[in-house]
Amino acid sequence: AAEYKAGYDKYAADAAEYNAGYDKLLVDTSEQQAFVNKLTADATEYKAGYDKLLADTAEQQAIIDKAGADAAEMKAGFDKLLVDSAEQKAQLDKAAVDAAEYKAGYDKYAADAAEYKAGFDKLVVDSAEQKAQLDKATADATEYKAGFDKAAADASEYKAGLDKVTADAAEYKAGFDKLL
């Protein structure tokens, strides 16, 4: 019986040790489960942080893409402004060339007009000189005609005097003939 009791005590001690080991295993398992739960919570939190980082990165990428698009749009606008400015400069250059051509045409027209006026003025002077010559020729002709008229009148008067002398001579001869 003592041997049986000793066996029972040993069995009871082993059972208690086994129970204590099982309890320790349960405690260890609980600790491990808590650790696993903490790891899971940490992993979940880490994944949430990673997902937020990805979302933030996506937002930042969207902002960067929008900034890139805005920059490209601004560059396109600037390029268009440069092209427009170049076109306006070309138009201004053409307007300046046209204005220079127009001025050259106007200068030629003014020179031609001045030359024409000089020719006209010379024609007026020549005409005035010709008129003066014609007036002088007319005056000379009038004076010559007056002289010719006077000469004709003098000749008529001389002829009348000659006719009278001839008539007187004839009369005198008739009187003389009559005396003889």
C-alpha contacts under 8 A as a table, 3 or more apart, distances in Angstrom:
res1	aa1	res2	aa2	distance
1	A	4	Y	4.77
1	A	5	K	5.92
2	A	5	K	4.94
2	A	6	A	5.91
3	E	6	A	4.91
3	E	7	G	6.07
4	Y	7	G	4.94
4	Y	8	Y	6.06
5	K	8	Y	4.87
5	K	9	D	5.93
6	A	9	D	5.04
6	A	10	K	6.09
7	G	10	K	5.03
7	G	11	Y	6.02
8	Y	11	Y	4.83
8	Y	12	A	5.88
9	D	12	A	4.87
9	D	13	A	5.86
10	K	13	A	4.90
10	K	14	D	5.90
11	Y	14	D	4.95
11	Y	15	A	5.87
12	A	15	A	4.89
12	A	16	A	5.93
13	A	16	A	4.95
13	A	17	E	5.94
14	D	17	E	4.86
14	D	18	Y	5.77
15	A	18	Y	4.86
15	A	19	N	5.80
16	A	19	N	4.83
16	A	20	A	5.87
17	E	20	A	4.89
17	E	21	G	5.93
18	Y	21	G	4.85
18	Y	22	Y	5.94
19	N	22	Y	4.85
19	N	23	D	5.95
20	A	23	D	4.94
20	A	24	K	5.95
21	G	24	K	4.88
21	G	25	L	5.92
22	Y	25	L	4.78
22	Y	26	L	6.02
23	D	26	L	4.87
23	D	27	V	6.04
24	K	27	V	4.85
24	K	28	D	5.84
25	L	28	D	4.87
25	L	29	T	5.73
26	L	29	T	4.87
26	L	30	S	5.92
27	V	30	S	4.94
27	V	31	E	6.01
28	D	31	E	4.90
28	D	32	Q	5.90
29	T	32	Q	4.84
29	T	33	Q	5.80
30	S	33	Q	4.80
30	S	34	A	5.90
31	E	34	A	4.95
31	E	35	F	5.96
32	Q	35	F	4.82
32	Q	36	V	5.88
33	Q	36	V	4.85
33	Q	37	N	5.84
34	A	37	N	4.84
34	A	38	K	5.93
35	F	38	K	4.91
35	F	39	L	5.99
36	V	39	L	4.88
36	V	40	T	5.92
37	N	40	T	4.90
37	N	41	A	5.94
38	K	41	A	4.89
38	K	42	D	5.84
39	L	42	D	4.87
39	L	43	A	5.83
40	T	43	A	4.91
40	T	44	T	5.91
41	A	44	T	4.96
41	A	45	E	5.96
42	D	45	E	4.97
42	D	46	Y	5.83
43	A	46	Y	4.85
43	A	47	K	5.89
44	T	47	K	4.99
44	T	48	A	6.03
45	E	48	A	4.96
45	E	49	G	6.07
46	Y	49	G	4.95
46	Y	50	Y	5.97
47	K	50	Y	4.79
47	K	51	D	5.85
48	A	51	D	4.97
48	A	52	K	6.01
49	G	52	K	4.97
49	G	53	L	5.98
50	Y	53	L	4.85
50	Y	54	L	6.04
51	D	54	L	4.92
51	D	55	A	6.03
52	K	55	A	4.84
52	K	56	D	5.85
53	L	56	D	4.94
53	L	57	T	5.81
54	L	57	T	4.89
54	L	58	A	5.94
55	A	58	A	4.93
55	A	59	E	6.08
56	D	59	E	4.94
56	D	60	Q	5.95
57	T	60	Q	4.90
57	T	61	Q	5.86
58	A	61	Q	4.87
58	A	62	A	5.99
59	E	62	A	4.90
59	E	63	I	6.07
60	Q	63	I	4.87
60	Q	64	I	5.94
61	Q	64	I	4.85
61	Q	65	D	5.84
62	A	65	D	4.93
62	A	66	K	5.95
63	I	66	K	5.01
63	I	67	A	5.95
64	I	67	A	4.92
64	I	68	G	5.95
65	D	68	G	4.87
65	D	69	A	6.01
66	K	69	A	4.90
66	K	70	D	5.89
67	A	70	D	4.91
67	A	71	A	5.90
68	G	71	A	4.95
68	G	72	A	5.99
69	A	72	A	4.96
69	A	73	E	6.00
70	D	73	E	4.96
70	D	74	M	5.99
71	A	74	M	4.95
71	A	75	K	5.98
72	A	75	K	4.97
72	A	76	A	6.03
73	E	76	A	4.97
73	E	77	G	6.10
74	M	77	G	4.91
74	M	78	F	6.01
75	K	78	F	4.86
75	K	79	D	5.90
76	A	79	D	4.97
76	A	80	K	6.03
77	G	80	K	4.99
77	G	81	L	6.03
78	F	81	L	4.84
78	F	82	L	6.11
79	D	82	L	4.97
79	D	83	V	6.14
80	K	83	V	4.92
80	K	84	D	5.88
81	L	84	D	4.92
81	L	85	S	5.83
82	L	85	S	4.94
82	L	86	A	5.98
83	V	86	A	4.94
83	V	87	E	6.04
84	D	87	E	4.95
84	D	88	Q	5.99
85	S	88	Q	4.97
85	S	89	K	5.95
86	A	89	K	4.96
86	A	90	A	6.03
87	E	90	A	4.94
87	E	91	Q	6.09
88	Q	91	Q	4.91
88	Q	92	L	6.03
89	K	92	L	4.92
89	K	93	D	5.93
90	A	93	D	4.97
90	A	94	K	6.03
91	Q	94	K	5.00
91	Q	95	A	5.99
92	L	95	A	4.88
92	L	96	A	6.04
93	D	96	A	4.99
93	D	97	V	6.17
94	K	97	V	4.97
94	K	98	D	5.94
95	A	98	D	4.92
95	A	99	A	5.90
96	A	99	A	4.96
96	A	100	A	6.05
97	V	100	A	4.99
97	V	101	E	6.07
98	D	101	E	5.00
98	D	102	Y	5.94
99	A	102	Y	4.91
99	A	103	K	5.93
100	A	103	K	4.98
100	A	104	A	6.01
101	E	104	A	4.97
101	E	105	G	6.06
102	Y	105	G	4.95
102	Y	106	Y	5.98
103	K	106	Y	4.83
103	K	107	D	5.87
104	A	107	D	4.97
104	A	108	K	6.09
105	G	108	K	5.06
105	G	109	Y	6.04
106	Y	109	Y	4.87
106	Y	110	A	5.97
107	D	110	A	4.93
107	D	111	A	5.99
108	K	111	A	4.93
108	K	112	D	5.93
109	Y	112	D	4.99
109	Y	113	A	5.92
110	A	113	A	4.92
110	A	114	A	5.99
111	A	114	A	4.98
111	A	115	E	6.02
112	D	115	E	4.95
112	D	116	Y	5.92
113	A	116	Y	4.93
113	A	117	K	5.96
114	A	117	K	4.99
114	A	118	A	6.03
115	E	118	A	5.01
115	E	119	G	6.12
116	Y	119	G	4.96
116	Y	120	F	5.98
117	K	120	F	4.80
117	K	121	D	5.83
118	A	121	D	4.95
118	A	122	K	6.04
119	G	122	K	5.03
119	G	123	L	6.02
120	F	123	L	4.84
120	F	124	V	6.06
121	D	124	V	4.93
121	D	125	V	6.11
122	K	125	V	4.90
122	K	126	D	5.84
123	L	126	D	4.90
123	L	127	S	5.78
124	V	127	S	4.93
124	V	128	A	5.96
125	V	128	A	4.93
125	V	129	E	6.05
126	D	129	E	4.94
126	D	130	Q	5.94
127	S	130	Q	4.89
127	S	131	K	5.84
128	A	131	K	4.90
128	A	132	A	5.98
129	E	132	A	4.96
129	E	133	Q	6.09
130	Q	133	Q	4.91
130	Q	134	L	5.94
131	K	134	L	4.83
131	K	135	D	5.82
132	A	135	D	4.93
132	A	136	K	5.97
133	Q	136	K	4.97
133	Q	137	A	5.96
134	L	137	A	4.90
134	L	138	T	5.90
135	D	138	T	4.95
135	D	139	A	6.02
136	K	139	A	4.93
136	K	140	D	5.91
137	A	140	D	4.87
137	A	141	A	5.86
138	T	141	A	4.95
138	T	142	T	5.95
139	A	142	T	4.96
139	A	143	E	5.99
140	D	143	E	4.97
140	D	144	Y	5.85
141	A	144	Y	4.85
141	A	145	K	5.85
142	T	145	K	4.98
142	T	146	A	6.05
143	E	146	A	4.97
143	E	147	G	6.11
144	Y	147	G	4.95
144	Y	148	F	5.96
145	K	148	F	4.78
145	K	149	D	5.83
146	A	149	D	4.93
146	A	150	K	6.02
147	G	150	K	5.00
147	G	151	A	5.99
148	F	151	A	4.90
148	F	152	A	5.93
149	D	152	A	4.91
149	D	153	A	5.96
150	K	153	A	4.88
150	K	154	D	5.85
151	A	154	D	4.88
151	A	155	A	5.89
152	A	155	A	4.91
152	A	156	S	6.00
153	A	156	S	4.96
153	A	157	E	5.99
154	D	157	E	4.92
154	D	158	Y	5.86
155	A	158	Y	4.85
155	A	159	K	5.85
156	S	159	K	4.93
156	S	160	A	5.99
157	E	160	A	4.94
157	E	161	G	6.06
158	Y	161	G	4.91
158	Y	162	L	5.89
159	K	162	L	4.75
159	K	163	D	5.78
160	A	163	D	4.89
160	A	164	K	6.01
161	G	164	K	4.96
161	G	165	V	6.04
162	L	165	V	4.91
162	L	166	T	5.85
163	D	166	T	4.88
163	D	167	A	5.87
164	K	167	A	4.87
164	K	168	D	5.84
165	V	168	D	4.88
165	V	169	A	5.84
166	T	169	A	4.95
166	T	170	A	6.01
167	A	170	A	4.99
167	A	171	E	5.95
168	D	171	E	4.91
168	D	172	Y	5.80
169	A	172	Y	4.81
169	A	173	K	5.84
170	A	173	K	4.89
170	A	174	A	5.94
171	E	174	A	4.95
171	E	175	G	6.07
172	Y	175	G	4.98
172	Y	176	F	6.03
173	K	176	F	4.83
173	K	177	D	5.83
174	A	177	D	4.90
174	A	178	K	5.93
175	G	178	K	4.99
175	G	179	L	6.29
176	F	179	L	5.03
176	F	180	L	6.46
177	D	180	L	5.20
